[in-house]
Amino acid sequence: MADFHPIRFIDEPIEVIFNTPPVTEKSPPCPDGFTWEGETFRVTEKLSEWFDYSRRGRSARNMQPAHAAVASRRGSLGVGRFYFRVRTDTSQIFDLYYNRAILSADDRKGHWFIYRELSS
């Protein structure tokens, strides 16, 4: 695997494109494309993927240690991020992530973000 280096931190919301809608909404596959700042990028290659079920903020302190250990491996409701490193049709490399956090009772779906741009 190539050695990638961050060249720009972004961390902004994006709209993702799926050629086929994901079967599970809260643990989605890599998107087929995304729109950011009015420009559409098509994913030409998924370079890697990983997940992080770490609890952040208040939710990191509201669970017994034994339960927190299990949740860090399997996840729990509204906690966790799914990361995807992708190459786009513009030959740029980006890290994208899906944040499973529930923002409110009316906004229970997660949200997608473009995390950073990388170079090889």
BAFI-3210 file (N, C-alpha, C; in Angstrom, 3 decimals, decimal comma, padded with zeros to 6 digits):
// residues 120
n [1|2|3|4|5|6|7|8|9|10|11|12|13|14|15|16|17|18|19|20|21|22|23|24|25|26|27|28|29|30|31|32|33|34|35|36|37|38|39|40|41|42|43|44|45|46|47|48|49|50|51|52|53|54|55|56|57|58|59|60|61|62|63|64|65|66|67|68|69|70|71|72|73|74|75|76|77|78|79|80|81|82|83|84|85|86|87|88|89|90|91|92|93|94|95|96|97|98|99|100|101|102|103|104|105|106|107|108|109|110|111|112|113|114|115|116|117|118|119|120]
n.u [000,845|000,493|002,228|000,607|000,186|-001,224|-002,463|-004,275|-006,575|-010,020|-012,788|-015,701|-019,267|-020,720|-022,608|-023,488|-023,217|-024,784|-024,735|-026,299|-028,626|-027,564|-027,799|-027,811|-028,288|-026,906|-024,397|-022,793|-021,602|-018,677|-019,131|-020,198|-019,656|-019,472|-020,691|-019,285|-018,952|-020,403|-019,255|-019,081|-017,672|-016,499|-015,988|-013,284|-011,693|-011,554|-009,345|-008,799|-010,466|-011,869|-013,013|-014,191|-015,245|-015,164|-016,265|-017,237|-016,886|-019,570|-020,799|-018,699|-018,320|-020,555|-020,980|-020,552|-017,311|-016,883|-018,979|-018,392|-016,034|-016,928|-018,649|-016,791|-015,725|-017,871|-019,643|-022,335|-025,667|-025,894|-023,195|-019,956|-017,796|-017,379|-014,780|-013,394|-010,910|-010,374|-009,856|-010,462|-012,222|-010,845|-008,306|-007,572|-006,977|-008,911|-009,976|-012,968|-015,768|-018,430|-020,504|-022,115|-023,553|-026,391|-028,189|-030,514|-033,904|-035,400|-033,520|-032,109|-030,514|-027,236|-024,402|-022,448|-019,007|-016,265|-013,075|-010,242|-007,699|-005,273|-001,866|000,271]
n.v [-001,186|002,208|005,016|007,538|011,077|013,657|016,593|018,577|019,623|019,217|018,470|018,810|018,797|016,521|015,481|012,250|009,791|006,906|004,214|001,995|001,851|001,643|-001,369|-001,473|001,299|002,509|001,374|001,855|001,060|001,975|005,064|005,759|008,134|011,718|014,956|018,052|021,339|022,163|020,746|017,661|014,575|011,517|008,321|006,419|004,442|002,513|002,814|002,081|001,070|001,643|001,483|003,285|002,955|004,527|006,258|009,601|012,756|013,537|011,004|009,281|009,011|007,895|005,162|001,911|000,506|-002,212|-002,563|-000,484|-001,412|-003,554|-002,153|-000,586|-002,350|-003,376|-001,334|000,965|002,282|005,065|005,711|005,974|005,856|005,397|005,046|005,897|005,672|007,140|007,285|009,688|010,654|012,862|012,315|012,889|012,163|011,306|011,210|010,050|010,130|008,481|009,549|008,188|009,516|010,623|013,489|014,760|014,130|014,361|014,068|011,431|010,048|009,314|011,314|012,357|013,179|014,985|014,395|014,843|015,773|013,906|013,125|011,067]
n.w [000,000|-000,774|000,666|002,222|002,621|004,539|002,999|003,190|005,560|005,899|006,746|006,303|005,652|003,231|000,331|-000,506|-003,159|-004,244|-006,401|-006,087|-003,546|-000,098|001,845|004,629|006,515|008,672|008,678|006,217|002,848|000,898|-000,747|-004,172|-005,218|-004,549|-003,579|-003,125|-002,113|-004,377|-006,472|-008,189|-007,443|-008,656|-007,336|-008,133|-007,163|-004,245|-001,716|000,907|003,974|007,215|010,639|013,516|016,654|018,880|021,753|022,144|023,841|026,097|025,936|026,250|028,916|030,060|030,454|031,815|032,443|031,505|029,668|027,936|026,792|025,215|023,504|022,139|020,362|018,879|018,472|019,199|019,545|017,500|017,740|016,497|013,607|010,103|007,949|004,759|002,366|-000,646|-004,224|-006,664|-009,724|-010,472|-009,889|-007,327|-003,862|-001,134|002,297|003,495|005,731|007,493|009,935|012,606|014,543|016,372|015,944|016,839|017,997|015,728|013,775|013,189|011,516|010,277|009,198|006,375|005,745|004,300|005,101|004,807|002,385|000,606|-000,361|-002,372]
ca.u [000,000|001,251|002,309|-000,103|000,454|-002,271|-002,038|-005,284|-007,641|-011,256|-013,840|-016,949|-020,316|-020,860|-023,718|-022,892|-023,926|-024,706|-025,391|-027,313|-028,764|-027,007|-028,751|-027,868|-028,022|-025,980|-023,059|-022,815|-020,391|-018,033|-019,990|-019,722|-019,301|-019,939|-020,728|-018,705|-018,827|-020,995|-018,560|-019,310|-016,499|-016,815|-014,964|-012,780|-011,043|-011,515|-007,985|-008,871|-011,588|-011,719|-014,068|-013,815|-016,430|-014,858|-017,284|-016,647|-017,622|-020,361|-021,084|-017,520|-018,319|-021,850|-021,109|-019,666|-016,113|-017,042|-019,869|-017,666|-015,067|-017,682|-019,139|-015,676|-015,472|-019,065|-020,423|-023,611|-026,587|-025,472|-021,784|-019,002|-017,537|-016,865|-013,857|-013,063|-009,888|-010,773|-009,280|-011,584|-012,018|-009,917|-007,036|-007,324|-007,202|-009,602|-010,572|-014,360|-016,306|-019,837|-020,631|-023,398|-024,127|-027,769|-028,141|-031,728|-034,989|-035,849|-032,385|-031,521|-029,610|-025,874|-024,027|-021,192|-018,054|-014,960|-012,183|-008,977|-007,114|-003,955|-001,002|001,078]
ca.v [000,000|003,453|005,830|008,775|012,176|014,685|017,896|019,595|019,224|019,816|018,144|019,495|017,865|016,243|014,638|011,094|009,174|005,452|003,660|001,130|002,275|000,700|-002,247|-000,994|002,732|002,916|000,833|001,891|000,778|003,141|005,677|005,758|009,510|012,696|016,359|018,933|022,716|022,279|019,921|016,231|013,716|010,091|007,460|005,450|003,348|002,528|002,432|001,385|001,435|001,263|002,053|003,726|002,966|005,268|007,182|010,928|013,713|013,026|009,581|008,513|008,877|007,446|003,722|001,135|000,100|-003,495|-002,322|000,394|-002,235|-004,276|-001,158|-000,096|-003,348|-003,637|-000,124|001,081|003,184|006,435|005,937|005,379|006,424|004,511|005,821|005,361|006,402|006,943|008,047|010,193|010,845|013,986|011,761|013,316|011,145|011,881|010,391|010,389|009,323|008,510|009,691|007,618|010,275|011,123|014,902|015,107|013,160|014,511|013,817|010,205|009,476|009,815|012,314|012,127|014,286|014,851|014,620|015,477|015,396|013,317|012,913|009,837]
ca.w [000,000|-000,871|001,865|001,948|003,541|004,476|002,471|003,499|006,468|005,396|007,712|005,954|005,197|001,801|-000,105|-001,161|-004,276|-004,313|-007,587|-005,489|-002,141|000,876|002,533|006,010|006,505|009,730|008,395|004,756|002,075|000,296|-001,768|-005,560|-005,532|-003,566|-003,990|-002,118|-002,604|-005,700|-007,459|-008,019|-007,599|-008,764|-006,737|-009,112|-006,449|-002,781|-001,354|002,194|004,828|008,612|011,475|014,856|017,508|020,107|022,250|022,294|024,656|027,219|025,786|026,661|030,364|030,575|030,301|032,676|031,687|030,794|028,530|027,016|026,063|024,183|022,536|021,317|019,323|018,068|018,277|019,890|018,855|017,231|018,062|015,579|012,285|009,076|007,125|003,436|001,615|-002,037|-005,334|-007,454|-011,163|-010,648|-009,413|-005,959|-002,837|000,014|003,339|003,769|006,820|007,845|011,379|013,005|015,660|016,298|016,313|017,578|017,794|014,341|012,886|013,716|010,521|010,344|008,200|005,667|005,750|003,661|006,234|004,384|001,102|000,804|-001,529|-002,226]
c.u [000,885|001,222|001,691|000,175|-000,659|-001,709|-003,041|-006,342|-008,906|-012,387|-015,129|-017,987|-020,338|-022,158|-023,095|-023,815|-023,694|-025,405|-026,512|-027,427|-028,221|-028,111|-028,918|-027,416|-026,950|-024,599|-022,921|-021,513|-019,785|-018,967|-019,355|-019,326|-019,805|-019,899|-020,242|-018,470|-019,288|-020,332|-018,799|-018,041|-016,986|-015,664|-014,558|-012,119|-011,156|-010,146|-007,934|-010,143|-011,312|-012,858|-013,493|-015,093|-016,169|-016,005|-016,595|-017,517|-018,338|-020,595|-019,892|-017,524|-019,599|-022,059|-020,126|-018,491|-016,267|-017,915|-019,182|-016,666|-015,758|-018,136|-018,015|-015,317|-016,654|-019,875|-021,686|-024,416|-026,014|-024,010|-020,920|-018,899|-016,980|-016,046|-013,573|-012,005|-010,141|-009,939|-010,467|-011,220|-011,129|-008,498|-006,655|-007,635|-007,782|-009,918|-011,966|-014,779|-017,797|-019,912|-022,030|-024,114|-025,543|-027,745|-029,350|-032,773|-035,499|-034,745|-031,595|-030,555|-028,221|-025,611|-022,643|-020,334|-016,850|-013,965|-010,916|-008,590|-005,699|-003,160|-000,186|002,551]
c.v [001,243|004,203|007,190|009,804|013,215|015,988|018,996|018,986|019,957|019,684|018,956|018,477|017,718|015,480|013,473|010,526|007,670|005,012|002,719|001,537|001,214|-000,128|-001,797|000,460|003,152|002,274|000,702|001,456|002,094|003,748|005,615|007,158|010,426|014,086|017,201|020,291|022,848|021,452|018,448|015,458|012,277|009,301|006,424|004,258|003,560|001,996|001,695|001,822|000,943|001,893|002,412|003,823|003,684|006,189|008,514|011,788|013,060|011,524|008,704|008,253|008,247|005,932|003,023|000,611|-001,207|-003,331|-001,447|-000,403|-003,003|-003,310|-000,648|-001,079|-003,518|-002,394|-000,153|002,168|004,598|006,735|005,257|006,103|005,341|005,367|005,101|006,253|006,087|007,782|008,455|010,324|012,048|013,601|012,245|012,161|011,841|010,801|010,932|009,619|009,541|008,508|009,230|008,411|010,745|012,567|015,335|014,029|013,209|014,210|012,627|009,541|010,060|010,800|012,003|013,388|013,943|015,294|015,368|015,011|014,916|013,292|011,662|010,145]
c.w [000,000|000,455|001,538|003,029|003,410|003,909|002,801|004,408|006,036|006,417|007,507|005,483|003,681|001,566|-000,857|-002,230|-004,197|-005,586|-007,182|-004,027|-001,174|001,545|003,976|006,046|007,512|009,626|006,882|004,103|001,572|-000,753|-003,160|-006,016|-004,427|-004,176|-002,825|-002,759|-004,046|-006,789|-007,146|-008,355|-007,690|-008,151|-007,781|-008,437|-004,948|-002,394|-000,021|002,918|006,233|009,396|012,832|015,675|018,832|020,472|022,525|023,202|025,832|027,142|026,178|028,161|030,917|030,484|031,241|031,843|030,908|029,559|027,482|026,189|024,939|023,096|021,636|020,207|018,373|017,739|019,113|019,185|018,722|017,506|017,002|014,251|011,372|008,123|005,811|002,801|000,150|-002,993|-006,199|-008,933|-011,479|-010,228|-008,016|-005,011|-001,616|001,036|003,579|005,004|006,990|009,363|011,781|014,091|015,357|016,780|017,127|017,319|016,358|013,324|013,425|012,730|010,713|009,212|007,639|005,670|004,885|004,723|005,833|002,997|001,373|-000,492|-001,285|-002,387]
res [m|a|d|f|h|p|i|r|f|i|d|e|p|i|e|v|i|f|n|t|p|p|v|t|e|k|s|p|p|c|p|d|g|f|t|w|e|g|e|t|f|r|v|t|e|k|l|s|e|w|f|d|y|s|r|r|g|r|s|a|r|n|m|q|p|a|h|a|a|v|a|s|r|r|g|s|l|g|v|g|r|f|y|f|r|v|r|t|d|t|s|q|i|f|d|l|y|y|n|r|a|i|l|s|a|d|d|r|k|g|h|w|f|i|y|r|e|l|s|s]
***
